[in-house]
């Protein structure tokens, strides 16, 4: 694999139509459809800004696509896609990303579309929600989608945590500015063992969970990353060398790549 190098772009550097310093590359001219397209789900609900589904967009999407292209043998689309659960083109994307899932409130057509997608081989990664109330909100919504499936809290020994990059523990990734209400700097927070978003926990310290959803044949249909924010490790990699080394390089990208490649090979 290629060596890690930090993208010097900072928070919010992309803007509309911009790439914030993420390198450009082109799809293979001879096999333009032979590529992985990072696909974000635009769902109904509530949340920050124009909706929780937009959190970290497009920074996280572009950065993760770049790392897939750079660090694996997978060809990645440089642009990514945003898809609704009711669109037919959803079924052309085997892996989809859902962020801020505490804010999901699906319509019946979205429930049916999501269920059909998962039952027909699709995979989801849900990310960036903290505390038991937020997990319970997502759990209830997924029960509408998959009423006969009970999520499994994966143990650290599960292959998902070492499929490509061996991780010594379940990675807990906070926002780059998570420390502001308890510590003066992020370095001080980490020195005190704090790797969670201090504004949103209800149990101290919150334990990261990776809840997997399996079909009747044992295929993993998705994983919900709870009490961690993997996508922020992608989005914020350029904010500082310190954050990049402690969270983006060591936790967020390895976990994201592990999940993607595990999903595509199992």
C-alpha positions as CSV (number, residue, x, y, z in Angstrom):
1,X,0.0,0.0,0.0
2,X,1.0,3.6,-0.4
3,X,2.4,5.6,2.5
4,X,0.1,8.0,4.4
5,X,0.5,11.7,3.6
6,X,-1.6,14.4,5.1
7,X,-3.9,16.5,3.0
8,X,-3.2,20.1,4.2
9,X,-6.7,21.3,3.4
10,X,-8.6,22.6,6.4
11,X,-12.1,22.6,7.7
12,X,-14.7,23.8,5.3
13,X,-12.1,24.2,2.5
14,X,-14.2,22.5,-0.2
15,X,-17.2,24.7,-0.6
16,X,-19.7,24.2,-3.4
17,X,-18.0,22.6,-6.4
18,X,-14.6,22.7,-4.8
19,X,-12.2,19.9,-3.7
20,X,-10.3,21.7,-0.9
21,X,-7.0,20.4,-2.1
22,X,-8.0,16.8,-2.6
23,X,-6.1,15.6,-5.7
24,X,-8.0,15.2,-9.0
25,X,-7.9,11.9,-10.8
26,X,-9.9,10.4,-13.7
27,X,-12.0,7.2,-14.1
28,X,-10.4,4.6,-16.3
29,X,-11.3,5.5,-19.9
30,X,-11.5,1.8,-21.0
31,X,-13.6,0.7,-18.0
32,X,-15.4,3.8,-16.7
33,X,-17.9,1.8,-14.7
34,X,-15.4,-0.4,-13.0
35,X,-15.0,1.7,-9.9
36,X,-16.2,2.2,-6.3
37,X,-18.5,5.2,-5.8
38,X,-18.8,6.5,-2.3
39,X,-22.6,6.9,-1.9
40,X,-24.2,9.0,0.7
41,X,-27.9,8.5,1.6
42,X,-30.2,11.5,1.6
43,X,-32.9,10.5,4.0
44,X,-36.0,12.1,5.4
45,X,-35.7,13.5,9.0
46,X,-34.4,16.4,10.9
47,X,-31.0,17.6,12.1
48,X,-28.4,20.3,11.6
49,X,-28.5,22.7,8.7
50,X,-30.4,21.2,5.8
51,X,-30.7,17.9,7.5
52,X,-28.6,15.4,9.4
53,X,-27.7,13.5,6.2
54,X,-25.5,16.4,5.0
55,X,-23.2,16.3,8.1
56,X,-19.5,16.4,6.9
57,X,-20.6,16.6,3.3
58,X,-18.8,16.8,0.9
59,X,-15.4,16.9,2.7
60,X,-15.7,13.4,4.2
61,X,-16.8,11.8,0.9
62,X,-14.0,13.3,-1.2
63,X,-11.3,12.6,1.3
64,X,-12.4,9.0,1.8
65,X,-12.6,8.4,-1.9
66,X,-9.1,9.8,-2.3
67,X,-7.8,7.4,0.4
68,X,-9.4,4.4,-1.3
69,X,-7.8,5.4,-4.6
70,X,-4.4,6.0,-2.9
71,X,-4.2,3.2,-0.4
72,X,-6.0,0.2,-1.9
73,X,-6.2,-1.6,-5.3
74,X,-9.8,-0.4,-5.7
75,X,-10.5,2.3,-8.3
76,X,-12.6,5.0,-6.8
77,X,-14.9,7.6,-8.4
78,X,-13.4,11.0,-7.6
79,X,-16.9,12.6,-7.2
80,X,-19.1,10.2,-5.2
81,X,-22.9,10.3,-5.2
82,X,-25.9,11.3,-3.2
83,X,-28.9,9.0,-3.5
84,X,-32.3,8.8,-1.9
85,X,-33.7,5.5,-0.7
86,X,-36.6,5.7,-3.2
87,X,-34.4,6.0,-6.3
88,X,-33.9,3.1,-8.7
89,X,-30.2,4.0,-9.1
90,X,-29.7,3.1,-5.4
91,X,-29.4,-0.5,-6.4
92,X,-26.4,0.3,-8.5
93,X,-24.3,1.1,-5.4
94,X,-23.4,-1.8,-3.2
95,X,-22.2,0.3,-0.3
96,X,-24.0,3.4,1.2
97,X,-23.1,5.8,4.0
98,X,-25.6,7.2,6.5
99,X,-24.5,10.0,8.8
100,X,-26.1,11.5,12.0
101,X,-28.6,8.6,12.0
102,X,-30.3,9.8,15.2
103,X,-32.2,12.2,13.0
104,X,-33.6,9.7,10.6
105,X,-37.4,9.7,10.2
106,X,-38.2,7.6,7.1
107,X,-41.3,7.7,5.1
108,X,-43.0,4.3,4.2
109,X,-41.6,4.4,0.7
110,X,-38.1,4.9,2.1
111,X,-38.5,2.1,4.5
112,X,-39.5,-0.2,1.7
113,X,-36.7,1.0,-0.6
114,X,-34.1,0.5,2.1
115,X,-35.4,-3.0,3.0
116,X,-35.3,-4.1,-0.6
117,X,-31.8,-2.7,-1.1
118,X,-30.5,-4.6,2.0
119,X,-32.3,-7.8,1.2
120,X,-30.9,-7.8,-2.3
121,X,-27.2,-7.5,-1.3
122,X,-26.7,-3.9,-0.4
123,X,-24.6,-2.7,2.6
124,X,-24.9,0.4,4.8
125,X,-22.5,2.1,7.2
126,X,-24.2,4.3,9.7
127,X,-21.9,6.7,11.6
128,X,-21.7,9.7,14.0
129,X,-24.2,9.3,16.8
130,X,-23.6,9.3,20.5
131,X,-25.5,8.3,23.7
132,X,-28.1,5.6,24.4
133,X,-31.1,7.9,23.4
134,X,-29.5,8.4,19.9
135,X,-28.8,4.7,19.5
136,X,-32.4,3.9,20.6
137,X,-33.8,6.3,18.0
138,X,-31.8,4.6,15.2
139,X,-32.6,1.2,16.6
140,X,-36.4,1.9,16.4
141,X,-36.1,3.2,12.8
142,X,-34.1,0.2,11.7
143,X,-36.8,-2.1,13.3
144,X,-39.2,-0.6,10.7
145,X,-36.8,-1.5,7.9
146,X,-35.7,-4.9,9.2
147,X,-38.3,-6.0,11.8
148,X,-36.9,-9.5,12.1
149,X,-33.3,-8.6,12.6
150,X,-31.6,-7.9,15.9
151,X,-28.3,-6.0,15.7
152,X,-25.2,-7.7,17.1
153,X,-22.6,-5.7,19.0
154,X,-19.4,-7.0,17.4
155,X,-16.6,-8.0,19.7
156,X,-13.0,-6.7,19.2
157,X,-12.0,-10.1,17.9
158,X,-14.3,-9.8,14.9
159,X,-12.4,-9.8,11.6
160,X,-14.0,-6.4,10.8
161,X,-11.4,-4.7,13.0
162,X,-8.4,-6.3,11.3
163,X,-9.6,-7.2,7.8
164,X,-7.1,-4.9,6.2
165,X,-5.7,-2.7,9.0
166,X,-5.3,-4.4,12.4
167,X,-6.8,-2.2,15.0
168,X,-6.0,-3.0,18.7
169,X,-9.4,-1.8,19.9
170,X,-12.7,-0.5,18.6
171,X,-11.8,3.0,17.3
172,X,-13.4,6.0,19.0
173,X,-13.1,9.1,16.8
174,X,-14.4,12.5,18.0
175,X,-15.0,15.8,16.1
176,X,-11.9,17.9,15.8
177,X,-13.3,20.5,18.3
178,X,-14.9,18.1,20.7
179,X,-12.8,19.2,23.7
180,X,-14.0,22.8,23.9
181,X,-16.4,22.5,26.9
182,X,-14.0,20.6,29.3
183,X,-10.4,21.2,28.1
184,X,-8.5,24.1,26.7
185,X,-6.9,22.1,23.9
186,X,-7.5,18.8,22.2
187,X,-4.0,17.7,23.3
188,X,-5.0,18.2,26.9
189,X,-8.2,16.2,26.4
190,X,-6.3,13.3,24.8
191,X,-3.7,13.4,27.6
192,X,-6.6,12.9,30.0
193,X,-7.8,9.9,28.1
194,X,-10.8,11.6,26.5
195,X,-11.6,10.5,23.0
196,X,-15.4,11.1,23.0
197,X,-17.5,14.1,22.2
198,X,-18.0,15.6,25.6
199,X,-21.2,17.5,24.8
200,X,-23.2,14.5,23.8
201,X,-22.5,11.5,26.1
202,X,-24.8,10.3,28.9
203,X,-22.6,7.6,30.4
204,X,-18.9,8.4,31.2
205,X,-17.0,7.3,29.4
206,X,-19.1,6.3,26.5
207,X,-18.0,3.0,25.0
208,X,-17.8,2.7,21.2
209,X,-20.0,0.0,19.7
210,X,-20.2,-1.4,16.2
211,X,-23.6,-3.0,15.7
212,X,-23.9,-5.4,12.8
213,X,-27.0,-6.4,11.0
214,X,-27.0,-9.9,9.5
215,X,-29.5,-11.6,7.1
216,X,-30.7,-15.1,7.6
217,X,-27.7,-16.5,5.7
218,X,-25.2,-14.7,7.9
219,X,-24.3,-12.0,5.5
220,X,-23.6,-8.7,7.1
221,X,-26.0,-6.1,5.6
222,X,-24.6,-3.1,7.5
223,X,-22.8,-1.8,10.5
224,X,-23.8,1.1,12.8
225,X,-20.8,2.9,14.4
226,X,-22.1,4.2,17.7
227,X,-20.3,6.5,20.2
228,X,-17.7,7.4,17.5
229,X,-17.5,9.7,14.5
230,X,-15.5,7.9,11.8
231,X,-16.6,10.4,9.1
232,X,-15.2,13.4,11.0
233,X,-11.8,11.7,10.9
234,X,-12.1,11.8,7.1
235,X,-13.5,15.3,6.9
236,X,-11.1,16.9,9.4
237,X,-7.8,15.3,8.4
238,X,-6.4,18.6,7.2
239,X,-7.1,20.6,10.3
240,X,-3.9,19.7,12.1
241,X,-1.1,17.3,12.0
242,X,-2.0,16.3,15.6
243,X,-5.6,15.3,14.7
244,X,-4.5,13.6,11.5
245,X,-2.0,11.4,13.4
246,X,-4.1,10.6,16.4
247,X,-7.5,10.0,14.7
248,X,-7.6,10.2,10.9
249,X,-4.5,8.1,10.1
250,X,-4.7,5.7,13.0
251,X,-8.4,5.1,13.4
252,X,-10.9,6.7,11.0
253,X,-9.4,5.7,7.6
254,X,-8.3,2.2,8.7
255,X,-11.8,1.5,10.1
256,X,-13.5,2.9,7.1
257,X,-11.4,0.9,4.7
258,X,-11.9,-2.3,6.8
259,X,-15.6,-1.9,6.7
260,X,-15.7,-1.2,3.0
261,X,-13.5,-4.1,1.9
262,X,-15.1,-6.5,4.4
263,X,-18.5,-5.6,3.0
264,X,-17.4,-6.1,-0.6
265,X,-15.8,-9.5,0.1
266,X,-18.2,-11.2,2.4
